[in-house]
Amino acid sequence: MAVCLAHCGCQRDEKGNLVFMHSSPDVPDSAVYFCTKCDYKYNPQFGDPVGQIQSRTPFKKLSSDWKCPICGASKSDFTISR
């Protein structure tokens, strides 16, 4: 189960999936996020070559249907690494 470590007001949708509210200016574009299913780390410095995401693409700019390149988890299964 995904847990937000940013304490920013993230909430769960009707299916229990975490809906991140990380569009706040408090979260820098350089923030690294990790998959709570497999521990893959999305680092915007590198992007996601498997998903053809260019380097320097912030997590909040990824499309809502983007999936973890390792386990296929949804974007809502990621949380910010602090």
C-alpha positions in Angstrom: 0.0 0.0 0.0 1.4 3.4 -1.0 2.1 5.9 1.8 2.9 9.5 1.2 6.0 10.6 3.0 5.7 14.2 2.0 2.8 14.9 4.4 1.3 17.1 1.8 -2.4 16.2 1.9 -2.4 13.2 -0.4 -5.7 11.3 -0.4 -7.1 8.0 -1.5 -9.6 7.6 -4.4 -12.7 5.4 -4.2 -10.6 2.3 -5.0 -8.1 3.1 -2.2 -5.3 4.2 -4.5 -3.2 7.1 -3.3 -3.8 10.3 -5.3 -0.8 12.5 -4.9 -1.1 16.3 -4.4 2.5 16.9 -5.1 1.9 19.8 -7.5 2.6 22.1 -4.6 5.5 24.4 -5.0 7.0 22.8 -1.9 8.1 19.7 -3.9 11.1 20.6 -6.2 11.1 19.4 -9.8 14.3 17.4 -8.8 12.5 15.3 -6.2 13.1 11.6 -6.5 10.1 9.2 -6.2 10.1 5.5 -5.4 7.8 2.7 -6.3 6.2 1.2 -3.1 5.8 -2.1 -5.0 9.4 -2.8 -6.1 11.5 0.1 -4.8 12.4 1.4 -8.3 13.4 5.0 -8.0 12.3 7.6 -10.6 15.0 10.2 -10.7 14.1 13.2 -13.0 17.8 13.7 -13.6 17.7 10.5 -15.7 14.1 10.2 -16.7 12.8 6.8 -17.8 14.6 5.5 -20.9 12.4 2.4 -21.0 9.2 4.6 -21.1 10.9 7.1 -23.4 10.8 9.8 -20.8 13.5 12.4 -21.3 15.9 13.4 -18.6 14.9 16.4 -16.5 11.2 15.4 -16.6 9.8 16.0 -13.1 7.6 13.3 -11.7 4.5 15.6 -11.7 4.9 16.0 -15.4 4.6 12.3 -16.2 1.2 11.3 -17.7 -1.3 9.8 -15.3 -1.1 6.5 -17.2 2.7 6.2 -16.8 3.8 2.9 -15.3 6.8 1.7 -13.3 9.3 0.3 -15.8 10.2 -2.6 -13.5 6.9 -3.9 -12.1 4.2 -2.0 -14.0 2.8 -0.3 -10.9 0.8 2.9 -11.5 2.0 6.4 -10.8 -0.2 6.4 -7.7 2.0 3.6 -6.2 4.9 6.0 -6.0 5.8 8.2 -3.1 8.4 11.0 -2.7 11.8 10.1 -1.3 12.8 12.4 1.5 
